[in-house]
Amino acid sequence: MPLSTAIRPADSERPSGPGAPDTRKARFWDRIARKYAADPIADMAGYEFTLQRVQGLLTPEQDVLEIGCGTGSTALRLAPFTGRLLATDVSSGMIAIAREKLAAQPLPQLSFAVADADAPMARPGEYDAVLAFNLLHLVTDLDRALALATQALRPGGLLISKTACIAEMNPLIPWLAIPLMRAVGKAPHVLCFDAETLKAAMVRQGLEIDAVERHGTQGKDIRVFIVARKPG
Ligand SMILES: C[S@@+](CC[C@H](N)C(=O)[O-])C[C@H]1O[C@@H](n2cnc3c(N)ncnc32)[C@H](O)[C@@H]1O
């Protein structure tokens, strides 16, 4: 399917057909969705710092797309500061929990949909900001996911991301621990890159890097926060 073909979120919830989420990819996340929702955030101070930082980049006039939103906690926190916010995830289990939370805390500007960040889900130039938190190391094809996110942005729009850079961990983790855990279904597919590689991939899509930060408050932080801008 050409990148320019727009797939609406409602379409992406069909069980098959162009743009349908890959159910094999979602299986791991569907299985752990309830546990993921129940687990406490490991570095709450770092998370709150990121939320404040992102809030400062958003305005109520903006249309925002979140990819890989999980159970929607971040979208629920950010939606009061945005215009329309569509938060998406490949896992229908994650989105079911997000919708339960939204039903308990209705926000008219926020909606959730099942959609794969490796497939088109927006019209070209539809959004002022695309958010990707703890996602870009999990997509199948980083260049394609970044191309799709960039395509979804209006000129001047922002790709705001926070991403685990697995190549910055002890090499035993990507080369031994993760493969072993994957073999027994305890870890998802992950891409192994460092922050420089991620930045270079964004620049390849024509994005300009506005900020590169680390928000962790508990020792070495492998998660890089990047604000990248589509030239306008
Ligand atoms: C580590 S969780 C992060 C969730 C949330 N963004 C957060 O920061 O808490 C990763 C999420 O990405 C989703 N995911 C993995 N691959 C994806 C893909 N190709 N497209 C969309 N979502 C994906 C998973 O279902 C999961 O909900």
The ligand as a MOL file (V3000), in Angstrom:
LIG
                    3D

  0  0  0     0  0            999 V3000
M  V30 BEGIN CTAB
M  V30 COUNTS 27 29 0 0 0
M  V30 BEGIN ATOM
M  V30 1 C 5.9110 -0.2130 26.4040 0
M  V30 2 S 4.2320 0.0180 25.9290 0 CHG=1
M  V30 3 C 4.1200 1.8070 26.0250 0
M  V30 4 C 2.7010 2.2730 26.1860 0
M  V30 5 C 2.5820 3.7800 26.4240 0
M  V30 6 N 2.9860 4.5520 25.2910 0
M  V30 7 C 3.3950 4.1690 27.6170 0
M  V30 8 O 4.3700 4.9080 27.4680 0
M  V30 9 O 3.0620 3.6990 28.7180 0 CHG=-1
M  V30 10 C 4.3280 -0.2230 24.2200 0
M  V30 11 C 2.9780 -0.1550 23.5180 0
M  V30 12 O 3.2230 -0.1270 22.1240 0
M  V30 13 C 2.2660 -0.9340 21.4880 0
M  V30 14 N 2.8220 -1.3260 20.1940 0
M  V30 15 C 3.8120 -2.2290 19.9340 0
M  V30 16 N 4.0330 -2.2800 18.6170 0
M  V30 17 C 3.1820 -1.4120 18.0510 0
M  V30 18 C 2.9250 -1.0160 16.7030 0
M  V30 19 N 3.5900 -1.5440 15.6770 0
M  V30 20 N 1.9660 -0.0910 16.4650 0
M  V30 21 C 1.2600 0.4550 17.4980 0
M  V30 22 N 1.4460 0.1080 18.7830 0
M  V30 23 C 2.4030 -0.8060 19.0440 0
M  V30 24 C 2.0170 -2.0610 22.4550 0
M  V30 25 O 0.7810 -2.6800 22.2230 0
M  V30 26 C 2.0830 -1.3360 23.7960 0
M  V30 27 O 0.8180 -0.8870 24.1870 0
M  V30 END ATOM
M  V30 BEGIN BOND
M  V30 1 1 1 2
M  V30 2 1 2 3
M  V30 3 1 2 10
M  V30 4 1 3 4
M  V30 5 1 4 5
M  V30 6 1 5 6
M  V30 7 1 5 7
M  V30 8 2 7 8
M  V30 9 1 7 9
M  V30 10 1 10 11
M  V30 11 1 11 12
M  V30 12 1 11 26
M  V30 13 1 12 13
M  V30 14 1 13 14
M  V30 15 1 13 24
M  V30 16 1 14 15
M  V30 17 1 14 23
M  V30 18 2 15 16
M  V30 19 1 16 17
M  V30 20 1 17 18
M  V30 21 2 17 23
M  V30 22 1 18 19
M  V30 23 2 18 20
M  V30 24 1 20 21
M  V30 25 2 21 22
M  V30 26 1 22 23
M  V30 27 1 24 25
M  V30 28 1 24 26
M  V30 29 1 26 27
M  V30 END BOND
M  V30 END CTAB
M  END
